[in-house]
Amino acid sequence: MFAEFRSQYPKGSIKTEMLAKIDGMHTFRAEISNEGMILATAIGADTDLETAEDRAVKRALAIAGISDNYRL
């Protein structure tokens, strides 16, 4: 998935931002951009910090058209 992103967008970037923790759920926002143009954003949440961030990134990549058959 990340190799495909890098192949399609060699100058692309993936940024994440941790949002508020609510009811024990960590929440992240991911932004996929290429040369300053935002391609997609998404939110992910989970009780596990890393899983929440991964979900946000995978959703954003799927929205941008790069997917490993990720189920939302």
N, C-alpha and C positions, 0 to 999 in steps of 0.2 A: 504494500500500500504506500509506504513512504518512498520506496524506490520509484514507483510509478509517478508519484507527485513530483519528485526531484527531476525525473526524466521529462515530464511535461512542462514543468516550471522551474528551470535551473536557478532562477533568481527569486523564486517564491519564498514565502516565509509562513510559519505557523506560530501564532502567538496565543498564549493562554493567560487567563486572568481568574484568580480565585475570587469567588463571590461570597456572600454571606453563608454561614453554616446555619441551617434551619432544621430543627427537630432531629439532630444527629446526622443530617445529610450534608456532605460537602458538595458545593456547586461550583462549576467552572464554566467559563465562556471561552470558546476557541474562535480564532479569526484566521482565515486562510486568505493570503493576499499574494499578488504577483506584481512586482515593480510599482508598488504603491496603490494598486487597485484591489479593493476587497472583492474576493470571489465568493466567500461564504462565511457565515457565522453560525454557531450552534452552542447550545447549553447542554451540559451533562451533570448528573448528580448520582451520588452513591454514598454509602456509609464509609467506604474506603477511599481515601484521598486520591491515590493513583488511579483507581478505577474510574472515579468521577472525571478526572482530567482526560483519561483515555477515551471515555465515552464522548466527551465534547469534541475532541479532535477527530475521532472517527466519524461522527455525525457531520461535522463541517466538511471533511474530505468527501464524504458521500454526496453532500449537497453540491460540492464543486465538481462532481462527476468522477471522483476517484474512489472506488469502493472495493472491498474484499467480500462483497455480499453481506455487509454489516446489517444486522436487523435492528431497527430502531425501537 
